[in-house]
Amino acid sequence: MTTEEPETAESAEAAKSRDKGVHCFATHQPDQLNMVPGFERVAKLFAGQVQDALEPLIGEKSEVAAVETQLVAYQDWCDAQPDFLGMTKFHMPPCKGGMMLGVDPKLISLLVDAFYGGGNMKSDREFVEFTRMEGQMFERVTGSFCSALARAWGLYGEFETHVTGHERNPAYAALAGPGDSILKQSISITLPDAEALVVDLLYAMDAVRFLENLLEPSVGATGEQANPIWQYEIQKAMSEVRLPVRSILARTTMTLPQVAELKPGDIIPIPPVRNLPLIIGEKVFARGSLGEQDGCAAYQIEKMERGN
């Protein structure tokens, strides 16, 4: 009894010391991100734009509705998908980060039937690959869905869309790392006389953080952050600014009587000179030498001026 008490006291003291030394840092819980309501508003606009995009294909009204917006583990999403899924990866400049559409292949089959006048609106076959017509329809539809998303985000700025690739196996899509989170928005599409099918829109977290600034700009010590769309437009405009670029080929010295005697046809010799300055505005940008390329006089940069 007496021999156990010191050990018990010592163990309690050690545990107390360990508890005191452990510091729990605050974590950013994905399900508590304050931007989700803003993304849900955009999802409803996106659903409306998708409905408008589908009407010319099927010649009838379809029912499209935003189902849910939630943050999930990317690997969990991949594990929940079938072995064959139509996926389109794309970017939406000026937004940073990638995005992806996951489209049920049954929807593509139904759209092919509706567009070409087929009668099988159940599409019960097991998909292992798209037919040629289904592949063409898939690229057409997902391209229009990407444009629909850009129009939905047009509420906050002007966006472009660029498709970067298509994938059929979720294991190879690689939108994010296995341990990364993504924002998933699902929309339900119901074609006439057909079952409801779901399309997933996935945002990588880089894209989420960029778009979150548009939804609820944070305020710092210097005031509101610059709108990222405004920054992008400024950078785009600056890239179109044209500056005069010139070089001084020679600095020949002549006496005043020689200058007074100059007449048409006279030749002023210019010796070969290296280290010629390349001047932008009023500042020497680089130095180089003259030469020829493709039958035209050319300037070869040999050294960039320090600080420029």
C-alpha positions in Angstrom: 0.0 0.0 0.0 2.7 2.4 1.0 4.9 1.4 -2.0 2.1 2.0 -4.5 1.2 5.5 -3.2 4.4 7.2 -4.4 4.0 5.6 -7.8 0.4 6.7 -8.0 1.3 10.3 -7.0 4.2 10.3 -9.4 1.9 9.1 -12.2 -0.7 11.7 -11.5 2.0 14.4 -11.4 3.4 13.2 -14.8 -0.1 13.1 -16.3 -0.7 16.6 -15.0 2.6 17.8 -16.5 1.8 16.2 -19.8 -1.7 17.8 -19.9 -0.2 21.1 -19.1 2.4 20.8 -21.9 -0.1 19.9 -24.6 -1.4 22.9 -26.6 -4.3 22.4 -29.0 -4.1 24.8 -32.0 -7.3 26.1 -33.5 -8.3 24.2 -36.6 -10.3 25.4 -39.6 -13.3 23.0 -39.8 -14.4 22.6 -43.4 -18.1 22.3 -42.5 -18.0 25.6 -40.7 -16.7 27.7 -43.7 -18.8 30.8 -43.9 -18.8 30.8 -47.7 -21.2 27.9 -48.2 -24.4 30.0 -48.3 -22.8 32.1 -51.1 -21.9 29.0 -53.0 -25.4 27.7 -52.6 -26.8 30.8 -54.2 -24.4 30.3 -57.2 -25.5 26.6 -57.4 -29.1 27.7 -57.9 -28.1 30.1 -60.7 -25.9 27.3 -62.2 -28.9 24.9 -62.2 -31.0 27.5 -64.1 -28.2 28.0 -66.6 -27.9 24.2 -67.1 -31.6 24.0 -67.7 -31.3 26.7 -70.4 -28.4 24.8 -72.0 -30.2 21.5 -72.2 -33.4 22.9 -73.8 -32.0 23.3 -77.3 -30.7 19.7 -77.2 -33.9 17.9 -76.2 -36.4 20.4 -77.5 -38.3 20.3 -74.2 -38.1 21.6 -70.7 -36.1 19.6 -68.2 -36.2 19.9 -64.4 -32.8 21.0 -63.0 -32.4 21.7 -59.3 -29.5 22.3 -56.9 -29.4 19.4 -54.4 -26.6 20.1 -51.9 -23.4 22.0 -51.3 -20.9 20.4 -48.9 -17.2 19.9 -48.2 -16.1 16.3 -48.5 -12.8 14.4 -48.6 -11.8 14.0 -52.2 -10.9 10.3 -51.7 -14.4 9.7 -50.2 -16.0 11.1 -53.3 -13.8 9.0 -55.6 -14.6 5.8 -53.6 -18.4 6.5 -53.9 -18.2 6.7 -57.7 -18.8 3.8 -60.2 -15.8 2.4 -62.1 -16.9 4.4 -65.2 -17.9 8.1 -64.9 -17.8 11.0 -67.3 -15.5 13.6 -65.9 -14.4 17.0 -67.3 -11.6 19.0 -65.7 -11.5 22.7 -66.3 -10.3 26.1 -65.1 -12.3 29.3 -64.8 -9.8 32.2 -65.0 -9.1 34.5 -63.2 -10.1 31.9 -60.5 -7.1 29.9 -59.2 -7.3 26.2 -58.8 -9.1 23.5 -60.8 -12.7 22.3 -61.0 -14.3 19.2 -62.3 -17.7 17.9 -63.5 -18.8 14.3 -62.7 -21.6 13.3 -65.1 -23.6 10.1 -64.8 -23.1 8.3 -68.2 -26.8 7.5 -68.2 -27.5 11.2 -68.6 -25.3 11.3 -71.7 -27.1 8.3 -73.2 -30.5 9.8 -72.6 -29.4 13.1 -74.2 -28.2 11.2 -77.3 -31.6 9.4 -77.5 -33.5 12.6 -77.1 -31.3 14.5 -79.6 -31.4 11.9 -82.3 -34.9 10.7 -81.7 -34.2 7.4 -79.8 -36.9 5.8 -77.7 -35.0 4.2 -74.8 -35.4 6.8 -72.0 -34.4 4.4 -69.3 -30.9 3.6 -70.4 -30.4 0.5 -68.2 -27.2 -0.8 -69.9 -24.0 -1.2 -67.9 -21.5 1.4 -69.0 -17.9 0.5 -69.7 -17.2 3.2 -72.3 -19.0 5.9 -74.4 -20.0 5.2 -77.9 -18.7 7.7 -80.5 -21.9 9.7 -80.5 -22.0 9.6 -76.7 -18.4 10.8 -76.5 -19.3 13.8 -78.8 -22.4 14.5 -76.7 -20.4 14.3 -73.5 -17.8 16.9 -74.6 -20.6 19.2 -76.0 -22.7 19.0 -72.8 -19.9 19.4 -70.3 -18.5 22.3 -72.3 -21.9 24.0 -72.1 -22.1 23.2 -68.4 -18.7 24.9 -67.8 -19.9 28.0 -69.7 -23.1 27.9 -67.6 -21.0 28.0 -64.4 -19.1 31.0 -65.6 -22.4 32.8 -66.3 -23.6 31.9 -62.8 -20.5 33.3 -61.2 -21.0 36.4 -63.4 -23.0 37.8 -60.5 -19.6 38.5 -58.9 -17.3 39.1 -61.9 -16.3 38.1 -65.4 -15.0 34.6 -65.9 -13.7 32.5 -68.7 -13.7 28.7 -68.9 -11.0 26.4 -70.3 -11.4 22.6 -70.4 -8.2 20.9 -69.5 -9.1 17.3 -70.1 -11.6 14.4 -69.8 -11.4 11.3 -67.7 -13.4 8.2 -67.3 -11.9 6.5 -64.3 -12.3 8.4 -61.0 -9.1 6.9 -59.7 -7.1 8.9 -62.4 -8.9 12.2 -62.2 -6.5 13.7 -59.7 -8.4 16.9 -59.0 -6.9 16.9 -55.5 -4.7 14.8 -53.2 -6.2 11.7 -51.5 -6.2 13.5 -48.1 -7.5 16.9 -49.4 -11.0 18.3 -49.1 -13.1 19.6 -52.0 -16.3 21.5 -52.3 -19.0 19.4 -53.9 -22.2 20.9 -55.5 -24.7 18.5 -56.8 -27.5 19.3 -59.2 -30.4 16.9 -60.1 -31.4 16.7 -63.8 -34.7 15.1 -64.8 -35.4 14.8 -68.5 -39.0 14.2 -69.7 -40.2 10.7 -69.0 -36.9 9.7 -67.4 -35.4 9.2 -64.0 -33.6 12.0 -62.1 -29.8 11.9 -62.5 -27.1 13.8 -60.5 -24.2 15.8 -61.8 -21.5 16.7 -59.4 -19.5 19.9 -59.6 -16.3 19.8 -57.7 -14.1 22.7 -56.6 -10.5 22.3 -55.5 -9.7 24.2 -52.3 -7.6 26.8 -54.2 -10.6 27.7 -56.2 -12.8 27.8 -53.1 -10.5 30.2 -51.3 -10.3 32.5 -54.4 -14.1 32.6 -54.8 -14.7 33.0 -51.1 -13.0 36.4 -51.3 -15.6 37.4 -53.9 -18.5 36.3 -51.7 -17.3 37.8 -48.4 -14.2 39.9 -48.7 -12.2 40.0 -45.5 -11.1 43.3 -44.0 -7.6 43.9 -42.7 -5.7 46.8 -41.1 -5.4 48.6 -44.5 -9.1 48.2 -45.3 -10.8 45.8 -47.7 -8.7 43.5 -49.8 -8.6 44.3 -53.5 -11.2 42.4 -55.5 -9.4 39.5 -57.2 -11.4 40.1 -60.4 -10.2 43.8 -60.4 -6.6 42.6 -59.8 -6.9 40.2 -62.8 -8.3 42.8 -65.1 -5.5 45.2 -64.1 -2.9 42.6 -64.8 -4.6 41.8 -68.1 -4.7 45.4 -69.1 -1.0 45.9 -68.0 0.0 43.0 -70.2 -1.3 44.9 -73.2 0.6 48.1 -72.5 3.1 48.9 -75.3 6.4 50.5 -74.7 8.9 52.0 -77.2 12.0 49.8 -77.6 15.0 51.3 -79.3 18.8 51.0 -79.6 21.6 53.4 -80.4 23.6 51.8 -83.2 26.6 54.1 -83.2 27.9 57.4 -81.8 30.1 58.9 -84.6 32.0 62.1 -83.9 32.4 64.6 -86.7 33.7 68.2 -86.8 31.4 71.0 -87.6 32.9 71.6 -91.1 32.4 67.9 -91.9 28.8 68.2 -90.9 28.4 71.3 -93.0 29.7 69.5 -96.1 27.4 66.5 -95.8 25.2 66.0 -98.9 22.8 63.3 -100.3 24.7 60.2 -101.1 27.5 60.6 -98.5 28.3 57.6 -96.4 29.1 57.8 -92.7 31.0 54.7 -91.7 29.7 52.9 -88.7 32.3 50.5 -87.2 31.1 47.1 -85.7 30.1 47.8 -82.1 29.2 45.4 -79.4 27.5 46.1 -76.1 24.8 48.2 -77.7 22.2 49.4 -75.3 18.5 48.3 -75.6 16.5 51.2 -74.3 12.9 51.0 -73.1 11.4 54.4 -72.3 14.4 56.3 -71.0 16.1 53.3 -69.2 18.7 50.9 -70.5 17.1 47.5 -70.2 19.8 45.3 -71.7 22.9 45.2 -73.9 23.7 43.2 -76.9 24.9 43.2 -80.5 23.4 43.5 -84.0 23.0 40.6 -86.4 20.7 39.1 -88.9 17.9 36.6 -88.7 15.5 35.4 -91.5 16.9 38.2 -93.8 16.1 40.9 -91.3 18.3 43.0 -89.0 18.1 41.6 -85.5 19.3 42.5 -82.0 20.6 39.8 -79.7 20.4 40.4 -76.0 23.6 39.3 -74.3 23.3 40.9 -70.9 20.4 42.2 -68.8 21.1 45.4 -66.9 21.2 44.9 -63.2 18.1 46.2 -61.4 16.0 46.0 -64.6 
